[in-house]
Amino acid sequence: MQDSKIQPEETTKKENPQRYTVGKFLRKKKGLRKVDKTYKDVPTPESLQKYQKFLEDSGAKIKKLKFGEFHLKNGLPYSGLVATEKIISDEIIVSIPRKLILTTKKAYFSELRKVFHENPKFFSAYYTKNWEDHMLLVYLLYEHDKGEKSEWYHLISNLPRDIDFIIFWSEDELQMLEDEVLVRLAKQQRREYDREEAFVLDLAKRYPDLLNPAVFTPENIRWIYTHLVTRCFGKFFEFVTMVPYAELFNHECSDVYYDLEYYETNPHRPKDYSMDPPKELTEDEMEEFDTSDGTYGSEDQEFDSDFEYEKEGDFMKKKEFEELTKKDEKFSMFPGEVESRVKEIENFVINELNWADGFSIFFAKELLKEANTIKTNFSSNKTSINSARNSLKELETNMALFKTATRAYYREVYDIKEDEIKIKQKISALKATRQDDEEEVVEVSQPFDPDSEWKDDKFDNFIMKTSWKDQFEPGAQVFFCYGRLSNRLMLLRYGVSIEYNKYEHIHFKVPYLKLLKGNQWLLDRIQEFRMSRYMRFKLKRVVADLNFINFGKTHFYSLKKHGYEALVKPIDIELEIKGVEKAAEILEDFLDSKFSKTPEENKKMLLDPKTGYHEYFAAIYRLERQRLLTFHLRALEVLAEILKRVAKGDSYEEAIKRVPDLESEEECKRNRVFMAKYLNRLKTWCPLFNKTHV
């Protein structure tokens, strides 16, 4: 007889870890898409009212949006757009007909063609990458001189003058950022701007009948230049483009984006074109969505000082380097086989391993150490030729297996395919052969494309819409996502930094040459190839960097003791513990030495009414970097405790439970998502869990 009791369901729906991502935590922290309590209802400026009426009379559609005033934490005002009604997912909120959009082509086919053609080095794509910005800069100033007679009068007259970005900060303000790389990039861009401004001022002197010197002033040039840099579109358009009304949106980590609308009657409508209808989502549905962890502009910047090897100690004094194929005289008496095979190992290390990934060069160090020991023992008759052969064969097997293991690691952890792997030392060697200080001479047969080559955009409307996972409450500030940008790039492109930026990342660099002391061959090759004396890591807000943990392991790694896999797989639990603790130690030292103010002091600056805009954004920049580093540090401390539990014999399920002294329940869930890639590899590869590995 069947049991009449109600049986529990055999399967229970697992809680989606996406509910506890760092991105969702930060979104809630700042109330993104919720009612903005700093909003102030202010009269829409008359010029903006006329602008919007002009656009709507010309076919534009703007819905559920209103101009308003918002405030930073210390009360500083800034303008933006507020939702007047609930905006649901996939809803179009702005639609601008193509005819209302300003493009480089419209600037080119204007009265200024004479100026453009007579100055190709400033205005032609064959001479400069900034040709479109240059063309639009001069064109907008020319149109500004026309006043209300210009077809772009409303657009130009509504470009605010009280904005700037980082290249116009003073020296003292730049130093507040406490980021040497960002300061160098800002100064480099400022030098480029100064050259461009000087050229445009000279143009006005040479073409006074076309370019009014009273309009072509440093103040006006800076004004238009700033808007071109911070408010232009380029991707998916035929040319650099300015879109009316779009410049009113502020940037945040939301998913409001732009798209191109095609009517059914448009012959250029793509075959796979589709537009999802608007749909209202529940809060529960929004919590289930995956979030992105990638960031744009992730390449780090290297500078000359990164290659000053003598700073690492006497063992790196500059000298003449032998060619890679030249035999070492010390071993000239060796029979050819042993020496040749050691040379092959050296060539493998150069051509097959990426020395900049944070760990491979330290495997190379161990590999070469063992190879040289075999060579030395054979030369002193301590081992036979057969013994040397067998030992070298074992090394060659290890290095081939390590290469296979690293390729699998790149695929699994960073989604890098075999043909996308960059061998950094080979790239650096090529760069070192260039004469970078020689001025490039460009010779072209024609300075401009023929008129027939200037294409038209094929879409009907430029639209701005919420994404399939984004919606705004009435009274929320409506943001636009310019891209997944760190605060460094935000400052360089838009002149602002944002608090709780889920796309924040830090290019963290650590000197490493001293760890290679004792292997002069590697140190010589590093200098010969002009490689940086720093190991570089990109620490993201939302996911742990496994390369950095691997780098921590290299301080204790031995090929003979740990084997070829231990650097890329968590198979030796004691080595993992030491590596994680070393990574945490490196971060803690950096945090203690890098910043002049504590996080608490930076927070106070954000509340101080005396703090100006530049000081405010600099304080956010410092604070967000501190928050990111502190979060990584705490996560590493938690991970070390998890690994110690594993070492004591705990099961995987027990080991990953909350560490009470270091994290709350909410932090535990967030930390497990943050370190998921590492924990999954631990569960798969750690022998203590008795898994069968294929």
ROVO-117579 format. One line per 5 residues: number of its first residue (from 1); their letters; for each residue z, x, y of C-alpha. Coordinates in nm, 3 decimals, always signed. Each point is the difference from the previous one (the first is absolute). Example, Ala and Ser with C-alpha at 12.3 -4.5 7.8 and 13.67 -1.06 7.14 Angstrom:
1> AS> +0.780 +1.230 -0.450; -0.066 +0.137 +0.344
//
This chain:
1> MQDSK> +0.000 +0.000 +0.000; -0.094 +0.135 +0.343; +0.271 +0.089 +0.245; +0.006 -0.281 +0.256; +0.133 +0.226 +0.270
6> IQPEE> -0.242 +0.089 +0.277; -0.121 +0.352 -0.063; -0.045 +0.242 +0.290; -0.353 +0.103 +0.081; -0.106 +0.299 -0.204
11> TTKKE> -0.150 +0.170 +0.299; +0.158 +0.021 +0.340; -0.219 +0.072 +0.297; +0.073 +0.348 +0.123; +0.082 +0.046 +0.365
16> NPQRY> -0.292 +0.149 +0.186; +0.101 +0.342 +0.138; -0.243 -0.055 +0.288; +0.271 -0.214 +0.157; +0.197 +0.317 +0.062
21> TVGKF> -0.256 +0.240 +0.140; +0.088 +0.214 +0.298; -0.274 -0.178 +0.198; +0.152 -0.344 -0.053; +0.346 +0.134 +0.084
26> LRKKK> -0.125 +0.147 +0.330; -0.194 -0.316 +0.087; +0.318 -0.206 -0.033; +0.199 +0.264 +0.187; -0.206 -0.051 +0.315
31> GLRKV> -0.077 -0.370 -0.048; -0.375 +0.049 -0.018; -0.192 -0.331 +0.012; +0.322 -0.181 +0.094; +0.104 -0.142 +0.339
36> DKTYK> +0.020 +0.286 +0.249; +0.322 -0.045 +0.197; -0.112 +0.247 +0.266; -0.296 -0.221 +0.097; -0.008 -0.131 +0.355
41> DVPTP> -0.235 -0.277 +0.107; -0.170 +0.131 +0.314; -0.299 -0.138 +0.192; -0.330 +0.129 -0.135; -0.158 +0.221 +0.269
46> ESLQK> -0.278 -0.176 +0.186; -0.251 +0.269 -0.091; +0.081 -0.047 -0.369; -0.035 -0.379 +0.030; -0.347 +0.046 +0.150
51> YQKFL> -0.080 +0.255 -0.272; +0.096 -0.238 -0.281; -0.188 -0.292 +0.160; -0.310 +0.218 +0.038; +0.021 +0.100 -0.367
56> EDSGA> +0.051 -0.356 -0.124; -0.280 -0.132 +0.221; -0.221 +0.267 -0.160; +0.081 -0.107 -0.357; +0.321 +0.186 -0.081
61> KIKKL> +0.284 -0.177 -0.181; +0.365 +0.091 +0.052; +0.263 -0.211 -0.177; +0.378 -0.012 -0.037; +0.047 +0.301 +0.233
66> KFGEF> +0.160 +0.037 +0.340; +0.052 +0.295 +0.230; +0.365 +0.090 +0.049; +0.255 +0.265 +0.080; +0.210 +0.177 -0.263
71> HLKNG> +0.274 +0.259 +0.033; +0.105 +0.324 -0.164; +0.363 +0.035 -0.111; +0.107 +0.133 +0.338; -0.175 -0.276 +0.192
76> LPYSG> -0.325 +0.176 +0.094; -0.275 -0.265 +0.022; -0.342 +0.008 -0.159; -0.271 -0.263 -0.039; -0.138 -0.147 -0.320
81> LVATE> -0.100 -0.320 -0.180; +0.233 -0.265 -0.143; -0.075 -0.266 -0.263; +0.013 -0.346 +0.158; -0.022 -0.167 -0.343
86> KIISD> +0.043 +0.117 -0.357; -0.285 +0.231 -0.100; -0.068 -0.011 -0.375; -0.167 +0.249 -0.232; -0.375 +0.062 +0.032
91> EIIVS> -0.007 -0.191 +0.328; -0.247 +0.107 +0.268; +0.178 +0.028 +0.334; -0.267 +0.173 +0.211; -0.379 -0.030 -0.023
96> IPRKL> -0.223 +0.193 +0.242; -0.381 -0.045 -0.009; -0.197 +0.320 -0.042; -0.166 -0.041 +0.343; +0.339 +0.042 +0.172
101> ILTTK> +0.075 +0.336 -0.161; -0.060 +0.327 +0.182; -0.168 +0.273 -0.207; -0.136 +0.347 +0.062; -0.351 -0.140 -0.034
106> KAYFS> +0.052 -0.227 +0.301; +0.118 +0.300 +0.199; -0.301 +0.206 -0.107; -0.258 -0.263 +0.091; +0.125 -0.025 +0.359
111> ELRKV> -0.082 +0.148 +0.339; +0.182 +0.315 -0.110; -0.262 +0.121 -0.251; -0.115 +0.262 +0.246; +0.351 +0.147 +0.013
116> FHENP> +0.037 -0.007 -0.379; -0.337 +0.163 -0.068; +0.044 +0.273 +0.255; +0.342 +0.096 -0.144; -0.048 -0.004 -0.380
121> KFFSA> +0.281 +0.246 -0.074; +0.248 -0.261 +0.124; -0.174 -0.321 -0.106; -0.204 +0.072 -0.313; +0.115 -0.025 -0.363
126> YYTKN> -0.195 +0.320 -0.071; +0.237 +0.200 +0.221; +0.345 -0.161 -0.004; +0.202 -0.229 -0.229; +0.148 -0.178 +0.305
131> WEDHM> -0.334 -0.106 +0.144; +0.072 -0.375 -0.028; +0.335 +0.025 +0.177; -0.164 +0.207 +0.274; -0.279 -0.255 +0.043
136> LLVYL> +0.238 -0.297 +0.014; +0.234 +0.181 +0.239; -0.271 +0.058 +0.258; -0.153 -0.345 -0.058; +0.330 -0.186 +0.049
141> LYEHD> +0.074 +0.188 +0.321; -0.353 -0.078 +0.119; +0.051 -0.371 -0.083; +0.344 +0.006 +0.165; -0.171 +0.102 +0.321
146> KGEKS> -0.208 -0.322 -0.014; +0.310 -0.219 +0.019; -0.061 -0.367 -0.077; -0.374 +0.061 -0.034; +0.060 +0.184 -0.328
151> EWYHL> -0.039 -0.195 -0.324; +0.313 +0.187 -0.115; +0.204 -0.088 +0.307; +0.264 -0.204 -0.185; +0.040 +0.259 -0.275
156> ISNLP> +0.039 +0.289 +0.246; +0.225 -0.182 +0.248; +0.242 -0.090 -0.281; +0.042 +0.355 -0.127; +0.356 +0.081 +0.116
161> RDIDF> +0.056 +0.319 +0.193; +0.362 +0.052 -0.098; -0.077 +0.143 -0.343; -0.046 +0.354 -0.118; +0.043 +0.196 -0.318
166> IIFWS> +0.150 +0.323 -0.115; -0.253 +0.248 +0.141; +0.110 -0.098 +0.351; +0.369 +0.060 -0.064; +0.167 +0.282 +0.192
171> EDELQ> +0.107 +0.321 -0.173; +0.366 -0.109 +0.003; -0.092 -0.337 -0.150; -0.205 +0.162 -0.277; +0.292 +0.223 -0.094
176> MLEDE> +0.214 -0.312 -0.052; -0.208 -0.072 -0.311; +0.140 +0.309 -0.175; -0.322 +0.033 -0.200; -0.191 +0.322 +0.062
181> VLVRL> -0.312 -0.127 -0.178; -0.019 -0.323 +0.201; +0.046 +0.190 +0.327; -0.282 +0.240 -0.091; -0.232 -0.287 -0.092
186> AKQQR> +0.080 -0.181 +0.325; -0.064 +0.312 +0.208; -0.322 +0.070 -0.186; -0.123 -0.353 +0.071; +0.109 +0.033 +0.363
191> REYDR> -0.207 +0.318 +0.044; -0.301 -0.186 -0.137; +0.066 -0.289 +0.238; +0.027 +0.235 +0.300; -0.344 +0.144 -0.082
196> EEAFV> -0.146 -0.350 -0.030; +0.159 -0.118 +0.325; -0.139 +0.303 +0.184; -0.347 -0.069 -0.135; +0.008 -0.367 +0.106
201> LDLAK> +0.123 +0.091 +0.349; -0.286 +0.245 +0.030; -0.245 -0.269 -0.115; +0.101 -0.221 +0.292; -0.075 +0.285 +0.238
206> RYPDL> -0.342 +0.056 -0.155; -0.096 -0.370 -0.012; +0.160 -0.152 +0.312; -0.267 -0.272 +0.021; +0.099 -0.131 -0.345
211> LNPAV> +0.359 +0.110 -0.044; +0.226 -0.081 +0.291; +0.236 +0.297 +0.059; +0.257 -0.242 +0.142; +0.017 -0.169 -0.343
216> FTPEN> -0.041 +0.310 -0.215; +0.348 +0.135 +0.073; +0.251 +0.171 -0.233; +0.219 -0.313 +0.006; -0.283 -0.232 -0.102
221> IRWIY> -0.136 +0.240 -0.261; +0.343 +0.023 -0.164; +0.038 -0.380 +0.014; -0.327 -0.075 -0.179; +0.032 +0.297 -0.237
226> THLVT> +0.341 -0.124 -0.118; -0.137 -0.342 -0.086; -0.299 +0.149 -0.181; +0.231 +0.211 -0.215; +0.257 -0.270 -0.069
231> RCFGK> -0.205 -0.320 -0.016; -0.348 +0.070 -0.141; -0.136 -0.096 -0.341; -0.241 +0.209 -0.202; +0.019 -0.065 -0.373
236> FFEFV> -0.242 -0.269 -0.130; -0.187 -0.005 +0.332; -0.329 +0.169 +0.078; +0.157 +0.169 +0.303; +0.335 +0.044 +0.173
241> TMVPY> +0.098 -0.345 +0.123; +0.235 -0.164 +0.250; +0.100 -0.356 -0.089; +0.118 -0.239 +0.272; +0.353 -0.138 -0.045
246> AELFN> +0.073 +0.221 -0.303; +0.168 +0.257 +0.225; +0.284 -0.247 +0.068; +0.142 +0.038 -0.352; +0.274 +0.255 -0.062
251> HECSD> +0.020 +0.208 -0.317; +0.241 -0.056 -0.288; +0.019 +0.022 -0.379; -0.149 -0.347 -0.042; -0.322 -0.093 -0.172
256> VYYDL> -0.182 -0.170 +0.286; -0.342 +0.160 -0.017; -0.352 -0.041 +0.128; -0.304 -0.114 -0.193; -0.364 -0.078 +0.066
261> EYYET> -0.115 -0.361 -0.033; -0.351 -0.092 -0.116; -0.144 -0.351 +0.028; -0.189 -0.146 -0.295; -0.320 +0.007 +0.207
266> NPHRP> +0.035 +0.373 +0.070; -0.274 +0.183 -0.197; +0.219 +0.311 -0.007; +0.293 -0.177 -0.165; +0.115 +0.221 -0.292
271> KDYSM> -0.055 -0.148 -0.346; +0.365 +0.046 -0.096; +0.130 -0.135 +0.332; +0.293 -0.240 -0.019; +0.283 -0.118 +0.225
276> DPPKE> +0.318 -0.133 -0.158; +0.128 -0.327 +0.150; +0.342 -0.004 +0.171; +0.297 -0.066 -0.226; +0.368 -0.049 +0.077
281> LTEDE> +0.228 +0.215 -0.214; +0.362 -0.050 -0.093; +0.247 +0.277 +0.076; +0.037 +0.048 -0.377; -0.374 +0.056 -0.041
286> MEEFD> -0.002 +0.255 +0.279; +0.282 +0.194 -0.169; -0.208 +0.037 -0.317; -0.294 +0.178 +0.162; -0.064 +0.367 -0.065
291> TSDGT> +0.027 +0.225 +0.302; -0.206 +0.304 +0.088; +0.153 +0.347 +0.000; -0.295 +0.203 +0.125; -0.024 +0.138 +0.351
296> YGSED> -0.299 +0.103 +0.207; -0.051 +0.339 +0.157; +0.208 +0.174 -0.262; -0.141 +0.350 +0.040; +0.252 +0.250 +0.129
301> QEFDS> -0.087 +0.243 +0.278; +0.018 +0.375 -0.051; +0.026 +0.256 +0.277; -0.039 +0.376 +0.032; +0.373 +0.061 -0.026
306> DFEYE> -0.005 -0.149 -0.350; -0.191 +0.307 -0.117; +0.223 +0.276 +0.139; +0.105 +0.137 -0.337; +0.204 +0.292 +0.132
311> KEGDF> +0.263 -0.252 +0.106; +0.091 -0.047 -0.365; +0.122 +0.359 -0.047; -0.109 +0.359 -0.051; -0.161 -0.080 -0.335
316> MKKKE> -0.279 -0.180 +0.187; -0.101 +0.276 +0.243; -0.371 -0.013 +0.077; -0.226 +0.239 -0.193; -0.354 +0.034 -0.126
321> FEELT> -0.058 -0.216 -0.309; -0.203 +0.102 -0.302; -0.284 -0.224 -0.111; +0.090 -0.241 -0.275; -0.241 +0.162 -0.243
326> KKDEK> +0.121 +0.356 +0.067; +0.209 +0.147 -0.284; +0.352 +0.120 +0.063; +0.004 +0.379 -0.041; +0.347 -0.017 -0.151
331> FSMFP> -0.145 -0.164 -0.309; -0.332 +0.185 -0.016; +0.092 +0.152 -0.335; +0.029 -0.345 -0.166; -0.250 -0.106 -0.260
336> GEVES> -0.229 -0.254 +0.168; +0.109 -0.308 -0.195; +0.359 -0.024 +0.125; -0.085 +0.075 +0.360; -0.299 -0.236 -0.007
341> RVKEI> +0.206 -0.287 -0.135; +0.268 +0.052 +0.265; -0.273 -0.006 +0.265; -0.126 -0.326 -0.148; +0.348 -0.147 +0.034
346> ENFVI> +0.004 +0.109 +0.365; -0.339 -0.161 +0.058; +0.122 -0.319 -0.169; +0.300 -0.008 +0.232; -0.233 +0.031 +0.301
351> NELNW> -0.267 -0.246 -0.106; +0.177 -0.267 -0.204; +0.347 -0.049 +0.152; +0.073 -0.152 +0.341; +0.251 +0.238 +0.157
356> ADGFS> +0.095 -0.249 +0.272; +0.121 -0.290 -0.218; +0.363 +0.111 +0.016; +0.042 +0.139 -0.349; -0.315 +0.148 -0.161
361> IFFAK> +0.025 +0.335 +0.177; +0.346 +0.048 -0.153; -0.141 -0.064 -0.345; -0.262 +0.260 +0.090; +0.276 +0.242 +0.096
366> ELLKE> +0.163 -0.041 -0.340; -0.333 +0.020 -0.181; -0.100 +0.323 +0.176; +0.346 +0.149 -0.055; -0.034 -0.052 -0.373
371> ANTIK> -0.359 +0.132 +0.000; +0.103 +0.318 +0.184; +0.292 +0.050 -0.239; -0.244 -0.015 -0.292; -0.230 +0.244 +0.177
376> TNFSS> +0.284 +0.241 +0.083; +0.146 -0.010 -0.353; -0.341 +0.066 -0.149; -0.073 +0.289 +0.236; +0.332 +0.167 -0.092
381> NKTSI> -0.067 -0.051 -0.372; +0.296 -0.238 -0.037; -0.230 -0.262 -0.159; -0.313 +0.016 -0.212; -0.342 -0.131 +0.096
386> NSARN> +0.043 -0.292 -0.241; +0.338 -0.088 +0.148; -0.150 +0.016 +0.350; -0.289 -0.221 -0.111; +0.231 -0.262 -0.149
391> SLKEL> +0.225 -0.002 +0.307; -0.297 -0.035 +0.234; -0.143 -0.279 -0.214; +0.328 -0.188 +0.033; -0.010 +0.044 +0.379
396> ETNMA> -0.361 -0.116 +0.014; +0.093 -0.310 -0.199; +0.290 -0.069 +0.237; -0.216 +0.033 +0.310; -0.269 -0.231 -0.142
401> LFKTA> +0.264 -0.258 -0.097; +0.162 +0.029 +0.344; -0.334 -0.069 +0.167; -0.043 -0.310 -0.217; +0.356 -0.110 +0.080
406> TRAYY> -0.052 +0.040 +0.376; -0.326 -0.195 -0.011; +0.179 -0.285 -0.177; +0.283 +0.023 +0.255; -0.243 -0.022 +0.294
411> REVYD> -0.160 -0.310 -0.154; +0.323 -0.177 -0.093; +0.210 +0.081 +0.305; -0.252 +0.032 +0.285; -0.308 -0.174 -0.142
416> IKEDE> -0.209 +0.313 +0.057; -0.304 +0.033 -0.225; -0.124 +0.328 -0.143; -0.291 +0.026 +0.242; +0.233 -0.067 +0.296
421> IKIKQ> +0.235 +0.291 -0.068; -0.005 +0.261 +0.275; +0.082 +0.359 -0.092; +0.164 +0.092 +0.330; -0.019 +0.378 -0.037
426> KISAL> -0.377 -0.015 -0.051; -0.041 -0.218 +0.309; +0.224 +0.235 +0.200; -0.203 +0.300 -0.115; -0.318 -0.160 +0.132
431> KATRQ> +0.166 -0.079 +0.333; +0.124 +0.357 +0.029; -0.358 +0.130 -0.007; -0.102 -0.206 +0.304; +0.009 +0.132 +0.352
436> DDEEE> +0.181 -0.299 +0.147; +0.014 +0.153 +0.346; -0.378 +0.026 +0.028; -0.150 -0.276 +0.212; -0.235 -0.218 -0.199
441> VVEVS> -0.348 -0.016 +0.148; -0.174 -0.332 -0.059; -0.376 -0.012 +0.025; -0.171 -0.337 -0.024; -0.359 -0.111 +0.038
446> QPFDP> +0.091 -0.335 +0.159; +0.320 -0.082 +0.190; +0.010 -0.375 -0.079; -0.109 -0.237 -0.274; -0.318 -0.193 +0.081
451> DSEWK> +0.066 -0.347 +0.143; -0.109 -0.155 -0.330; +0.287 +0.173 -0.181; +0.270 -0.177 +0.201; +0.107 -0.279 -0.237
456> DDKFD> +0.160 -0.334 +0.074; +0.309 -0.139 -0.172; -0.098 -0.280 -0.240; +0.311 -0.219 -0.003; +0.046 -0.317 +0.203
461> NFIMK> +0.366 +0.021 +0.105; +0.274 +0.258 +0.013; +0.312 -0.172 -0.132; +0.369 +0.083 -0.025; +0.192 -0.169 -0.279
466> TSWKD> +0.318 +0.019 -0.197; -0.024 +0.143 -0.349; +0.054 -0.189 -0.323; +0.368 +0.104 +0.008; +0.078 -0.025 +0.370
471> QFEPG> +0.117 -0.290 +0.216; +0.197 -0.042 +0.324; +0.266 -0.245 +0.111; -0.031 -0.173 +0.339; +0.156 +0.233 +0.255
476> AQVFF> -0.080 +0.316 -0.198; -0.188 +0.283 +0.161; -0.344 +0.025 -0.158; -0.092 +0.358 -0.074; -0.319 +0.167 -0.112
481> CYGRL> -0.013 +0.274 -0.265; -0.210 +0.286 +0.136; +0.054 +0.189 -0.323; +0.264 +0.147 -0.227; +0.114 +0.259 +0.252
486> SNRLM> +0.303 +0.223 +0.022; +0.183 +0.021 +0.332; -0.160 +0.340 +0.064; -0.346 -0.157 -0.009; +0.124 -0.307 +0.189
491> LLRYG> +0.106 +0.225 +0.286; -0.323 +0.198 -0.006; -0.220 -0.311 -0.006; +0.197 -0.266 +0.184; +0.286 +0.168 +0.180
496> VSIEY> +0.275 -0.190 -0.184; +0.221 +0.036 -0.305; +0.152 -0.293 -0.186; +0.340 -0.040 -0.157; +0.023 -0.062 -0.376
501> NKYEH> -0.364 +0.099 -0.050; -0.071 -0.043 -0.373; -0.297 +0.236 +0.038; +0.209 +0.281 +0.147; -0.038 +0.329 -0.179
506> IHFKV> +0.099 +0.357 +0.067; -0.206 +0.306 -0.076; +0.284 +0.213 -0.127; -0.058 +0.372 -0.051; +0.214 +0.260 -0.176
511> PYLKL> -0.047 +0.381 -0.006; -0.062 +0.110 -0.356; -0.129 +0.358 -0.012; +0.342 +0.146 -0.075; -0.001 -0.201 -0.322
516> LKGNQ> -0.300 +0.207 -0.109; +0.164 +0.333 +0.069; -0.073 +0.238 -0.284; -0.359 -0.116 -0.052; -0.196 +0.206 +0.250
521> WLLDR> -0.334 -0.111 -0.140; +0.069 -0.363 +0.093; +0.138 +0.092 +0.342; -0.307 +0.213 +0.070; -0.234 -0.281 -0.103
526> IQEFR> +0.186 -0.248 +0.223; -0.048 +0.227 +0.298; -0.358 +0.081 -0.093; -0.086 -0.368 -0.026; +0.177 -0.074 +0.328
531> MSRYM> +0.227 -0.259 -0.158; +0.295 -0.141 +0.188; +0.339 +0.161 -0.056; +0.144 -0.352 -0.027; -0.005 -0.248 -0.285
536> RFKLK> -0.084 -0.340 +0.143; +0.116 -0.345 -0.103; -0.065 -0.347 +0.137; +0.322 -0.199 -0.012; -0.079 -0.372 +0.028
541> RVVAD> +0.226 -0.284 +0.095; -0.076 -0.204 -0.309; -0.041 +0.229 -0.300; +0.162 +0.321 -0.123; -0.208 +0.318 +0.005
546> LNFIN> +0.004 +0.141 -0.354; -0.162 +0.324 +0.114; +0.308 +0.071 +0.212; +0.226 -0.056 -0.301; -0.223 +0.230 -0.205
551> FGKTH> +0.031 +0.261 +0.275; +0.377 -0.021 -0.035; -0.039 +0.077 -0.372; -0.206 +0.312 +0.070; +0.312 +0.177 +0.131
556> FYSLK> +0.136 +0.001 -0.357; -0.315 -0.017 -0.213; -0.082 +0.249 -0.275; -0.313 -0.031 -0.214; +0.169 +0.174 -0.291
561> KHGYE> +0.305 -0.228 +0.016; -0.144 -0.335 +0.109; -0.360 +0.001 -0.125; -0.320 -0.103 +0.176; +0.080 -0.375 +0.037
566> ALVKP> +0.337 +0.013 +0.172; -0.136 +0.033 +0.352; -0.201 -0.325 -0.017; +0.199 -0.207 -0.250; +0.375 -0.076 +0.002
571> IDIEL> +0.060 +0.139 -0.350; +0.280 +0.249 +0.072; +0.283 -0.205 +0.145; +0.202 +0.299 +0.125; -0.304 +0.135 +0.184
576> EIKGV> -0.058 -0.346 +0.151; +0.358 -0.019 +0.126; -0.024 +0.345 +0.158; -0.338 -0.084 +0.155; +0.114 -0.329 +0.152
581> EKAAE> +0.319 +0.157 +0.136; -0.200 +0.289 +0.149; -0.243 -0.243 +0.168; +0.299 -0.185 +0.147; +0.148 +0.328 +0.123
586> ILEDF> -0.325 +0.092 +0.175; -0.013 -0.341 +0.174; +0.363 +0.020 +0.105; -0.050 +0.345 +0.155; -0.304 -0.131 +0.188
591> LDSKF> +0.189 -0.303 +0.130; +0.289 +0.216 +0.119; -0.221 +0.247 +0.186; -0.301 -0.195 +0.128; +0.139 -0.259 +0.242
596> SKTPE> +0.197 +0.051 +0.320; +0.147 -0.352 -0.006; +0.166 -0.195 -0.279; -0.146 -0.333 -0.114; +0.287 -0.175 +0.176
601> ENKKM> -0.085 +0.173 +0.329; -0.366 -0.095 -0.035; +0.099 -0.363 -0.067; +0.209 -0.004 +0.317; -0.301 +0.117 +0.202
606> LLDPK> -0.191 -0.307 -0.117; +0.268 -0.222 +0.152; +0.042 +0.190 +0.327; -0.168 -0.181 +0.296; -0.053 +0.341 +0.162
611> TGYHE> -0.233 +0.110 -0.282; -0.365 -0.005 +0.110; -0.301 -0.086 -0.215; -0.083 +0.359 -0.097; +0.362 +0.081 -0.076
616> YFAAI> +0.025 -0.322 -0.200; -0.300 +0.075 -0.221; +0.114 +0.361 -0.045; +0.343 -0.124 -0.112; -0.163 -0.236 -0.251
621> YRLER> -0.217 +0.285 -0.125; +0.301 +0.223 -0.066; +0.209 -0.282 -0.143; -0.267 -0.118 -0.243; -0.049 +0.352 -0.130
626> QRLLT> +0.375 +0.030 -0.050; +0.013 -0.335 -0.177; -0.284 +0.096 -0.232; +0.152 +0.337 -0.088; +0.345 -0.152 -0.047
631> FHLRA> -0.139 -0.268 -0.229; -0.181 +0.264 -0.210; +0.317 +0.208 -0.013; +0.215 -0.292 -0.117; -0.261 -0.103 -0.256
636> LEVLA> -0.003 +0.354 -0.141; +0.379 -0.005 -0.025; -0.021 -0.329 -0.191; -0.271 +0.142 -0.225; +0.214 +0.304 -0.079
641> EILKR> +0.278 -0.232 -0.118; -0.245 -0.196 -0.216; -0.117 +0.324 -0.162; +0.359 +0.108 -0.064; +0.055 -0.331 -0.181
646> VAKGD> -0.304 +0.074 -0.214; +0.136 +0.348 -0.076; +0.326 -0.160 -0.117; -0.191 -0.217 -0.246; -0.033 -0.332 +0.184
651> SYEEA> -0.297 -0.221 -0.085; -0.274 -0.041 +0.260; +0.121 -0.352 +0.083; +0.356 +0.122 +0.055; -0.105 +0.311 +0.191
656> IKRVP> -0.198 -0.186 +0.267; +0.278 -0.243 +0.085; +0.153 +0.009 +0.348; +0.187 +0.313 +0.106; +0.296 -0.172 +0.172
661> DLESE> +0.108 +0.289 +0.220; -0.350 +0.049 +0.143; -0.172 -0.338 +0.024; +0.058 -0.372 +0.043; -0.165 -0.262 -0.224
666> EECKR> -0.282 -0.047 +0.250; -0.045 +0.375 +0.042; -0.004 +0.042 -0.376; -0.295 -0.237 -0.042; -0.183 +0.163 +0.289
671> NRVFM> +0.070 +0.351 -0.128; -0.129 -0.084 -0.348; -0.330 -0.119 +0.149; -0.013 +0.313 +0.219; +0.045 +0.234 -0.300
676> AKYLN> -0.188 -0.215 -0.254; -0.273 +0.257 -0.068; +0.256 +0.264 -0.085; +0.217 -0.235 -0.209; -0.301 -0.123 -0.197
681> RLKTW> -0.094 +0.357 -0.083; +0.360 +0.073 -0.094; +0.006 -0.297 -0.237; -0.333 +0.103 -0.151; +0.049 +0.373 -0.041
686> CPLFN> +0.370 +0.081 -0.022; +0.078 +0.099 -0.365; +0.354 -0.134 +0.035; -0.140 -0.352 -0.013; -0.163 +0.073 -0.341
691> KTHV> -0.339 -0.130 +0.105; -0.315 +0.077 -0.192; -0.238 +0.180 +0.234; -0.373 -0.006 -0.050
//
